[in-house]
């Protein structure tokens, strides 16, 4: 199921990653299979930025600012050993209750 219908909702997808992250491309490819929503990518190069932005390994997918696949307290510039499967990404994103654009 494509999630084009979420285009009318204010859902923000952001991927935080270290330079040359080997799992960035696989994650972006899987997200493209799941949703038509835009995905913002951001290179993180310091532990301070990683902590401030909620990066728990590279790549970190933030959905409306929340890392749905991270482990609490394990932030930093380390590489994750895997990327969530398409089914897990789909379930995580479709399980959201997004806010309509323009809603208070």
N, CA, C and O atoms as CSV, one atom per row, in Angstrom:
chain,resi,resn,atom,element,x,y,z
A,1,UNK,N,N,0.846,-1.183,0.000
A,1,UNK,CA,C,0.000,0.000,0.000
A,1,UNK,C,C,0.889,1.243,0.000
A,1,UNK,O,O,1.728,1.412,0.884
A,2,UNK,N,N,0.703,2.098,-0.982
A,2,UNK,CA,C,1.399,3.380,-1.006
A,2,UNK,C,C,0.682,4.310,-0.043
A,2,UNK,O,O,-0.507,4.131,0.221
A,3,UNK,N,N,1.374,5.276,0.472
A,3,UNK,CA,C,0.752,6.157,1.451
A,3,UNK,C,C,0.563,7.562,0.917
A,3,UNK,O,O,0.734,8.540,1.645
A,4,UNK,N,N,0.210,7.661,-0.351
A,4,UNK,CA,C,-0.028,8.975,-0.938
A,4,UNK,C,C,-1.118,9.723,-0.192
A,4,UNK,O,O,-1.111,10.953,-0.136
A,5,UNK,N,N,-2.058,8.979,0.382
A,5,UNK,CA,C,-3.153,9.633,1.099
A,5,UNK,C,C,-2.662,10.427,2.298
A,5,UNK,O,O,-3.386,11.293,2.788
A,6,UNK,N,N,-1.464,10.163,2.784
A,6,UNK,CA,C,-0.923,10.931,3.899
A,6,UNK,C,C,-0.413,12.294,3.461
A,6,UNK,O,O,-0.030,13.113,4.296
A,7,UNK,N,N,-0.407,12.544,2.147
A,7,UNK,CA,C,0.123,13.810,1.643
A,7,UNK,C,C,-0.651,15.005,2.192
A,7,UNK,O,O,-0.103,16.105,2.261
A,8,UNK,N,N,-1.906,14.820,2.583
A,8,UNK,CA,C,-2.700,15.893,3.162
A,8,UNK,C,C,-2.466,16.069,4.653
A,8,UNK,O,O,-3.118,16.890,5.298
A,9,UNK,N,N,-1.543,15.307,5.193
A,9,UNK,CA,C,-1.249,15.353,6.618
A,9,UNK,C,C,0.148,15.910,6.834
A,9,UNK,O,O,1.005,15.822,5.954
A,10,UNK,N,N,0.368,16.472,7.988
A,10,UNK,CA,C,1.668,17.059,8.331
A,10,UNK,C,C,2.550,16.001,8.992
A,10,UNK,O,O,2.728,16.008,10.210
A,11,UNK,N,N,3.097,15.099,8.190
A,11,UNK,CA,C,4.010,14.071,8.675
A,11,UNK,C,C,5.394,14.422,8.159
A,11,UNK,O,O,5.577,14.643,6.962
A,12,UNK,N,N,6.367,14.475,9.057
A,12,UNK,CA,C,7.739,14.822,8.659
A,12,UNK,C,C,8.623,13.589,8.799
A,12,UNK,O,O,8.716,12.996,9.873
A,13,UNK,N,N,9.263,13.216,7.709
A,13,UNK,CA,C,10.214,12.115,7.708
A,13,UNK,C,C,11.609,12.705,7.532
A,13,UNK,O,O,11.881,13.407,6.558
A,14,UNK,N,N,12.489,12.412,8.488
A,14,UNK,CA,C,13.851,12.931,8.436
A,14,UNK,C,C,14.822,11.799,8.747
A,14,UNK,O,O,14.615,11.032,9.687
A,15,UNK,N,N,15.877,11.702,7.954
A,15,UNK,CA,C,16.902,10.689,8.170
A,15,UNK,C,C,18.195,11.391,8.564
A,15,UNK,O,O,18.730,12.206,7.813
A,16,UNK,N,N,18.688,11.061,9.758
A,16,UNK,CA,C,19.962,11.577,10.251
A,16,UNK,C,C,21.020,10.518,9.968
A,16,UNK,O,O,20.796,9.335,10.222
A,17,UNK,N,N,22.173,10.933,9.444
A,17,UNK,CA,C,23.197,9.949,9.109
A,17,UNK,C,C,24.587,10.556,9.176
A,17,UNK,O,O,24.760,11.771,9.082
A,18,UNK,N,N,25.574,9.684,9.342
A,18,UNK,CA,C,26.968,10.111,9.298
A,18,UNK,C,C,27.404,10.149,7.836
A,18,UNK,O,O,26.769,9.523,6.988
A,19,UNK,N,N,28.490,10.881,7.528
A,19,UNK,CA,C,28.990,10.883,6.151
A,19,UNK,C,C,29.331,9.452,5.697
A,19,UNK,O,O,29.871,8.662,6.472
A,20,UNK,N,N,29.019,9.138,4.467
A,20,UNK,CA,C,29.336,7.836,3.861
A,20,UNK,C,C,28.685,6.656,4.575
A,20,UNK,O,O,29.245,5.559,4.584
A,21,UNK,N,N,27.530,6.859,5.166
A,21,UNK,CA,C,26.818,5.776,5.856
A,21,UNK,C,C,26.410,4.698,4.839
A,21,UNK,O,O,25.708,5.000,3.875
A,22,UNK,N,N,26.840,3.450,5.043
A,22,UNK,CA,C,26.509,2.399,4.081
A,22,UNK,C,C,25.037,1.998,4.081
A,22,UNK,O,O,24.562,1.393,3.120
A,23,UNK,N,N,24.310,2.327,5.150
A,23,UNK,CA,C,22.900,1.946,5.229
A,23,UNK,C,C,21.941,3.060,4.831
A,23,UNK,O,O,20.726,2.868,4.872
A,24,UNK,N,N,22.466,4.224,4.446
A,24,UNK,CA,C,21.592,5.323,4.041
A,24,UNK,C,C,20.805,4.973,2.781
A,24,UNK,O,O,19.581,5.102,2.767
A,25,UNK,N,N,21.478,4.540,1.738
A,25,UNK,CA,C,20.791,4.216,0.478
A,25,UNK,C,C,19.746,3.119,0.648
A,25,UNK,O,O,18.633,3.270,0.145
A,26,UNK,N,N,20.061,2.011,1.343
A,26,UNK,CA,C,19.029,0.994,1.536
A,26,UNK,C,C,17.797,1.527,2.285
A,26,UNK,O,O,16.668,1.164,1.954
A,27,UNK,N,N,18.013,2.382,3.287
A,27,UNK,CA,C,16.873,2.939,4.012
A,27,UNK,C,C,16.037,3.827,3.099
A,27,UNK,O,O,14.811,3.720,3.089
A,28,UNK,N,N,16.679,4.698,2.335
A,28,UNK,CA,C,15.937,5.586,1.434
A,28,UNK,C,C,15.188,4.797,0.362
A,28,UNK,O,O,14.069,5.157,-0.001
A,29,UNK,N,N,15.794,3.728,-0.144
A,29,UNK,CA,C,15.122,2.876,-1.132
A,29,UNK,C,C,13.885,2.222,-0.530
A,29,UNK,O,O,12.842,2.157,-1.180
A,30,UNK,N,N,13.988,1.745,0.685
A,30,UNK,CA,C,12.837,1.105,1.340
A,30,UNK,C,C,11.748,2.123,1.648
A,30,UNK,O,O,10.562,1.827,1.501
A,31,UNK,N,N,12.140,3.311,2.072
A,31,UNK,CA,C,11.138,4.353,2.319
A,31,UNK,C,C,10.395,4.704,1.036
A,31,UNK,O,O,9.191,4.956,1.068
A,32,UNK,N,N,11.097,4.723,-0.090
A,32,UNK,CA,C,10.462,5.023,-1.374
A,32,UNK,C,C,9.448,3.948,-1.754
A,32,UNK,O,O,8.495,4.231,-2.480
A,33,UNK,N,N,9.637,2.728,-1.279
A,33,UNK,CA,C,8.676,1.653,-1.530
A,33,UNK,C,C,7.429,1.805,-0.671
A,33,UNK,O,O,6.363,1.289,-1.008
A,34,UNK,N,N,7.571,2.517,0.440
A,34,UNK,CA,C,6.506,2.616,1.432
A,34,UNK,C,C,5.672,3.880,1.291
A,34,UNK,O,O,4.458,3.843,1.489
A,35,UNK,N,N,6.302,4.992,0.954
A,35,UNK,CA,C,5.590,6.265,0.990
A,35,UNK,C,C,6.040,7.200,-0.127
A,35,UNK,O,O,7.162,7.113,-0.624
A,36,UNK,N,N,5.139,8.087,-0.502
A,36,UNK,CA,C,5.445,9.146,-1.459
A,36,UNK,C,C,5.806,10.441,-0.741
A,36,UNK,O,O,6.109,11.444,-1.388
A,37,UNK,N,N,5.778,10.428,0.579
A,37,UNK,CA,C,6.091,11.631,1.343
A,37,UNK,C,C,7.552,12.018,1.152
A,37,UNK,O,O,8.403,11.146,0.976
A,38,UNK,N,N,7.853,13.313,1.185
A,38,UNK,CA,C,9.253,13.722,1.066
A,38,UNK,C,C,10.050,13.292,2.299
A,38,UNK,O,O,9.536,13.254,3.417
A,39,UNK,N,N,11.312,12.974,2.059
A,39,UNK,CA,C,12.216,12.576,3.134
A,39,UNK,C,C,13.380,13.564,3.150
A,39,UNK,O,O,14.065,13.751,2.144
A,40,UNK,N,N,13.590,14.185,4.297
A,40,UNK,CA,C,14.704,15.113,4.478
A,40,UNK,C,C,15.881,14.314,5.024
A,40,UNK,O,O,15.716,13.531,5.959
A,41,UNK,N,N,17.068,14.505,4.451
A,41,UNK,CA,C,18.266,13.856,4.987
A,41,UNK,C,C,19.188,14.922,5.568
A,41,UNK,O,O,19.282,16.037,5.055
A,42,UNK,N,N,19.865,14.549,6.653
A,42,UNK,CA,C,20.758,15.502,7.315
A,42,UNK,C,C,22.023,14.778,7.767
A,42,UNK,O,O,21.958,13.782,8.488
A,43,UNK,N,N,23.168,15.290,7.338
A,43,UNK,CA,C,24.459,14.729,7.748
A,43,UNK,C,C,24.786,15.231,9.153
A,43,UNK,O,O,24.715,16.429,9.429
A,44,UNK,N,N,25.143,14.303,10.032
A,44,UNK,CA,C,25.501,14.629,11.411
A,44,UNK,C,C,26.974,14.284,11.600
A,44,UNK,O,O,27.400,13.166,11.313
A,45,UNK,N,N,27.754,15.261,12.089
A,45,UNK,CA,C,29.193,15.051,12.203
A,45,UNK,C,C,29.743,15.235,13.614
A,45,UNK,O,O,30.953,15.131,13.817
A,46,UNK,N,N,28.877,15.506,14.593
A,46,UNK,CA,C,29.385,15.659,15.962
A,46,UNK,C,C,28.469,14.935,16.942
A,46,UNK,O,O,27.267,14.791,16.715
A,47,UNK,N,N,29.077,14.485,18.041
A,47,UNK,CA,C,28.289,13.833,19.091
A,47,UNK,C,C,27.263,14.797,19.671
A,47,UNK,O,O,26.161,14.393,20.042
A,48,UNK,N,N,27.630,16.073,19.747
A,48,UNK,CA,C,26.714,17.081,20.292
A,48,UNK,C,C,25.463,17.196,19.426
A,48,UNK,O,O,24.346,17.213,19.943
A,49,UNK,N,N,25.650,17.277,18.100
A,49,UNK,CA,C,24.496,17.348,17.202
A,49,UNK,C,C,23.681,16.062,17.254
A,49,UNK,O,O,22.451,16.100,17.227
A,50,UNK,N,N,24.365,14.926,17.329
A,50,UNK,CA,C,23.662,13.646,17.413
A,50,UNK,C,C,22.760,13.614,18.644
A,50,UNK,O,O,21.598,13.218,18.554
A,51,UNK,N,N,23.287,14.027,19.782
A,51,UNK,CA,C,22.502,14.035,21.019
A,51,UNK,C,C,21.355,15.034,20.940
A,51,UNK,O,O,20.234,14.728,21.344
A,52,UNK,N,N,21.632,16.217,20.424
A,52,UNK,CA,C,20.610,17.271,20.348
A,52,UNK,C,C,19.458,16.885,19.426
A,52,UNK,O,O,18.305,17.218,19.699
A,53,UNK,N,N,19.767,16.183,18.334
A,53,UNK,CA,C,18.753,15.857,17.334
A,53,UNK,C,C,18.108,14.491,17.544
A,53,UNK,O,O,17.174,14.135,16.826
A,54,UNK,N,N,18.590,13.726,18.517
A,54,UNK,CA,C,17.986,12.424,18.802
A,54,UNK,C,C,18.484,11.303,17.908
A,54,UNK,O,O,17.758,10.344,17.644
A,55,UNK,N,N,19.712,11.420,17.444
A,55,UNK,CA,C,20.277,10.388,16.577
A,55,UNK,C,C,20.750,9.214,17.415
A,55,UNK,O,O,21.573,9.374,18.316
A,56,UNK,N,N,20.230,8.044,17.116
A,56,UNK,CA,C,20.615,6.825,17.833
A,56,UNK,C,C,21.241,5.847,16.846
A,56,UNK,O,O,20.711,4.762,16.605
A,57,UNK,N,N,22.369,6.246,16.284
A,57,UNK,CA,C,23.030,5.437,15.271
A,57,UNK,C,C,22.680,5.935,13.884
A,57,UNK,O,O,21.715,6.676,13.697
A,58,UNK,N,N,23.477,5.518,12.917
A,58,UNK,CA,C,23.292,5.975,11.541
A,58,UNK,C,C,22.924,4.810,10.640
A,58,UNK,O,O,23.613,3.790,10.622
A,59,UNK,N,N,21.840,4.958,9.892
A,59,UNK,CA,C,20.936,6.102,9.814
A,59,UNK,C,C,19.845,6.014,10.873
A,59,UNK,O,O,19.453,4.924,11.290
A,60,UNK,N,N,19.364,7.167,11.298
A,60,UNK,CA,C,18.230,7.259,12.212
A,60,UNK,C,C,17.066,7.855,11.443
A,60,UNK,O,O,17.192,8.934,10.863
A,61,UNK,N,N,15.934,7.163,11.432
A,61,UNK,CA,C,14.716,7.687,10.820
A,61,UNK,C,C,13.874,8.325,11.909
A,61,UNK,O,O,13.458,7.662,12.859
A,62,UNK,N,N,13.627,9.617,11.762
A,62,UNK,CA,C,12.735,10.329,12.674
A,62,UNK,C,C,11.411,10.554,11.958
A,62,UNK,O,O,11.378,11.100,10.855
A,63,UNK,N,N,10.337,10.136,12.582
A,63,UNK,CA,C,8.995,10.353,12.055
A,63,UNK,C,C,8.329,11.337,12.999
A,63,UNK,O,O,8.036,11.017,14.151
A,64,UNK,N,N,8.098,12.530,12.496
A,64,UNK,CA,C,7.602,13.624,13.334
A,64,UNK,C,C,8.484,13.815,14.567
A,64,UNK,O,O,7.989,14.074,15.664
A,65,UNK,N,N,9.802,13.682,14.370
A,65,UNK,CA,C,10.768,13.923,15.436
A,65,UNK,C,C,11.011,12.760,16.370
A,65,UNK,O,O,11.774,12.892,17.327
A,66,UNK,N,N,10.377,11.613,16.116
A,66,UNK,CA,C,10.499,10.451,16.998
A,66,UNK,C,C,11.215,9.322,16.264
A,66,UNK,O,O,10.870,8.988,15.130
A,67,UNK,N,N,12.214,8.739,16.922
A,67,UNK,CA,C,12.921,7.585,16.368
A,67,UNK,C,C,12.133,6.337,16.742
A,67,UNK,O,O,12.175,5.892,17.889
A,68,UNK,N,N,11.415,5.772,15.775
A,68,UNK,CA,C,10.565,4.618,16.041
A,68,UNK,C,C,11.343,3.304,16.109
A,68,UNK,O,O,10.787,2.273,16.488
A,69,UNK,N,N,12.621,3.337,15.745
A,69,UNK,CA,C,13.412,2.112,15.703
A,69,UNK,C,C,14.656,2.170,16.585
A,69,UNK,O,O,15.463,1.242,16.563
A,70,UNK,N,N,14.824,3.220,17.346
A,70,UNK,CA,C,16.013,3.390,18.170
A,70,UNK,C,C,15.887,2.744,19.530
A,70,UNK,O,O,14.818,2.283,19.931
A,71,UNK,N,N,17.006,2.723,20.226
A,71,UNK,CA,C,17.070,2.205,21.583
A,71,UNK,C,C,17.352,3.387,22.495
A,71,UNK,O,O,18.332,4.105,22.298
A,72,UNK,N,N,16.509,3.592,23.483
A,72,UNK,CA,C,16.662,4.730,24.390
A,72,UNK,C,C,18.040,4.720,25.039
A,72,UNK,O,O,18.534,3.683,25.481
A,73,UNK,N,N,18.646,5.901,25.084
A,73,UNK,CA,C,19.923,6.049,25.756
A,73,UNK,C,C,21.135,5.602,24.960
A,73,UNK,O,O,22.252,5.628,25.477
A,74,UNK,N,N,20.942,5.193,23.719
A,74,UNK,CA,C,22.065,4.722,22.915
A,74,UNK,C,C,22.318,5.640,21.730
A,74,UNK,O,O,22.393,5.177,20.592
A,75,UNK,N,N,22.449,6.928,21.983
A,75,UNK,CA,C,22.689,7.872,20.905
A,75,UNK,C,C,24.148,7.938,20.514
A,75,UNK,O,O,25.027,7.464,21.232
A,76,UNK,N,N,24.388,8.537,19.357
A,76,UNK,CA,C,25.763,8.750,18.946
A,76,UNK,C,C,26.001,8.554,17.470
A,76,UNK,O,O,25.078,8.345,16.684
A,77,UNK,N,N,27.284,8.630,17.115
A,77,UNK,CA,C,27.700,8.583,15.720
A,77,UNK,C,C,28.092,7.183,15.249
A,77,UNK,O,O,28.882,7.063,14.313
A,78,UNK,N,N,27.589,6.165,15.840
A,78,UNK,CA,C,27.895,4.803,15.425
A,78,UNK,C,C,26.950,4.359,14.310
A,78,UNK,O,O,25.880,4.941,14.129
A,79,UNK,N,N,27.344,3.337,13.571
A,79,UNK,CA,C,26.513,2.810,12.481
A,79,UNK,C,C,25.593,1.711,12.997
A,79,UNK,O,O,25.997,0.851,13.780
A,80,UNK,N,N,24.363,1.761,12.544
A,80,UNK,CA,C,23.442,0.662,12.835
A,80,UNK,C,C,23.819,-0.513,11.938
A,80,UNK,O,O,24.280,-0.324,10.813
A,81,UNK,N,N,23.620,-1.715,12.441
A,81,UNK,CA,C,24.017,-2.893,11.672
A,81,UNK,C,C,22.953,-3.333,10.679
A,81,UNK,O,O,23.216,-4.187,9.832
A,82,UNK,N,N,21.759,-2.765,10.771
A,82,UNK,CA,C,20.696,-3.164,9.851
A,82,UNK,C,C,19.752,-1.992,9.598
A,82,UNK,O,O,19.808,-0.955,10.257
A,83,UNK,N,N,18.891,-2.205,8.622
A,83,UNK,CA,C,17.857,-1.237,8.261
A,83,UNK,C,C,16.520,-1.944,8.449
A,83,UNK,O,O,16.399,-3.113,8.085
A,84,UNK,N,N,15.508,-1.269,9.009
A,84,UNK,CA,C,14.215,-1.933,9.185
A,84,UNK,C,C,13.673,-2.448,7.850
A,84,UNK,O,O,13.796,-1.771,6.829
A,85,UNK,N,N,13.075,-3.638,7.853
A,85,UNK,CA,C,12.460,-4.159,6.632
A,85,UNK,C,C,11.286,-3.279,6.189
A,85,UNK,O,O,10.728,-2.521,6.982
A,86,UNK,N,N,10.929,-3.395,4.925
A,86,UNK,CA,C,9.828,-2.609,4.359
A,86,UNK,C,C,8.565,-2.763,5.199
A,86,UNK,O,O,7.869,-1.780,5.452
A,87,UNK,N,N,8.264,-3.975,5.631
A,87,UNK,CA,C,7.034,-4.221,6.397
A,87,UNK,C,C,7.030,-3.436,7.709
A,87,UNK,O,O,6.001,-2.886,8.101
A,88,UNK,N,N,8.180,-3.382,8.387
A,88,UNK,CA,C,8.258,-2.629,9.643
A,88,UNK,C,C,8.139,-1.133,9.397
A,88,UNK,O,O,7.487,-0.428,10.169
A,89,UNK,N,N,8.759,-0.642,8.335
A,89,UNK,CA,C,8.634,0.782,8.004
A,89,UNK,C,C,7.183,1.131,7.707
A,89,UNK,O,O,6.666,2.135,8.197
A,90,UNK,N,N,6.527,0.296,6.900
A,90,UNK,CA,C,5.129,0.536,6.551
A,90,UNK,C,C,4.254,0.547,7.807
A,90,UNK,O,O,3.427,1.442,7.983
A,91,UNK,N,N,4.434,-0.437,8.670
A,91,UNK,CA,C,3.628,-0.524,9.891
A,91,UNK,C,C,3.863,0.680,10.791
A,91,UNK,O,O,2.921,1.216,11.375
A,92,UNK,N,N,5.109,1.103,10.902
A,92,UNK,CA,C,5.426,2.243,11.769
A,92,UNK,C,C,4.797,3.526,11.250
A,92,UNK,O,O,4.235,4.300,12.025
A,93,UNK,N,N,4.885,3.757,9.945
A,93,UNK,CA,C,4.373,5.003,9.386
A,93,UNK,C,C,2.853,4.991,9.286
A,93,UNK,O,O,2.219,6.012,9.551
A,94,UNK,N,N,2.253,3.870,8.913
A,94,UNK,CA,C,0.790,3.825,8.813
A,94,UNK,C,C,0.138,3.787,10.188
A,94,UNK,O,O,-1.049,4.087,10.314
A,95,UNK,N,N,0.899,3.420,11.226
A,95,UNK,CA,C,0.359,3.400,12.578
A,95,UNK,C,C,0.281,4.769,13.217
A,95,UNK,O,O,-0.217,4.911,14.334
A,96,UNK,N,N,0.772,5.778,12.513
A,96,UNK,CA,C,0.742,7.142,13.040
A,96,UNK,C,C,-0.664,7.712,12.988
A,96,UNK,O,O,-1.500,7.278,12.195
A,97,UNK,N,N,-0.903,8.668,13.827
A,97,UNK,CA,C,-2.144,9.442,13.786
A,97,UNK,C,C,-1.740,10.873,13.484
A,97,UNK,O,O,-1.672,11.706,14.388
A,98,UNK,N,N,-1.469,11.165,12.205
A,98,UNK,CA,C,-0.952,12.484,11.854
A,98,UNK,C,C,-1.954,13.599,12.065
A,98,UNK,O,O,-3.161,13.372,12.150
A,99,UNK,N,N,-1.429,14.797,12.146
A,99,UNK,CA,C,-2.240,15.998,12.310
A,99,UNK,C,C,-2.532,16.592,10.940
A,99,UNK,O,O,-1.607,16.765,10.146
A,100,UNK,N,N,-3.807,16.915,10.631
A,100,UNK,CA,C,-4.086,17.535,9.339
A,100,UNK,C,C,-3.311,18.838,9.192
A,100,UNK,O,O,-3.131,19.577,10.160
A,101,UNK,N,N,-2.849,19.116,7.960
A,101,UNK,CA,C,-2.146,20.368,7.706
A,101,UNK,C,C,-3.045,21.533,8.061
A,101,UNK,O,O,-4.229,21.541,7.723
A,102,UNK,N,N,-2.482,22.515,8.744
A,102,UNK,CA,C,-3.233,23.702,9.120
A,102,UNK,C,C,-3.985,23.565,10.428
A,102,UNK,O,O,-4.586,24.531,10.898
A,103,UNK,N,N,-3.963,22.361,11.037
A,103,UNK,CA,C,-4.661,22.179,12.317
A,103,UNK,C,C,-3.836,22.808,13.434
A,103,UNK,O,O,-2.610,22.866,13.339
A,104,UNK,N,N,-4.489,23.277,14.483
A,104,UNK,CA,C,-3.755,23.888,15.608
A,104,UNK,C,C,-2.931,22.876,16.366
A,104,UNK,O,O,-2.259,23.229,17.335
